[in-house]
């Protein structure tokens, strides 16, 4: 896989999510990728099933919901931010502020796994999530990821 930044696209970034709950966040993020799936309802159900198996909220404000299923047409990563944070049952008990939704199918499972690793390495501390969650532009978000990749 290339750098994380090469998989980010402006049309799949939503700064300042409207969501206030984990369920609302998952729906809002899923809607960003609805044209990348064949059956939205089944895809969304699989996403919820994955999350109910165990929270994808990491620590330091990072949350990485993800699903790999046959309803996904192509691998992609969507991004959302919420500066005030959303309680997603994180490891450290803090609210999540930066969300990376990874979707893939069986043909792109290696990209899926690599994306999980890259996100957790690049966005690995509270300062990174704080800066990313307060970013005012989608272009600025991608530029910040590029700078974080150089660390």
Secondary structure by P-SEA (a helix, b strand, c coil): cccccccccccccccccccccaaaaaaaaaaaaccccccaaaaaaaaaaaaaacccccccbbbbbbbbcccccccbbbbbbbcccccccccccccccbbbbbbbcccaaaaaaaaaaaaaaaaccaaaaaaaaacccaaaaaaaaaaaaac
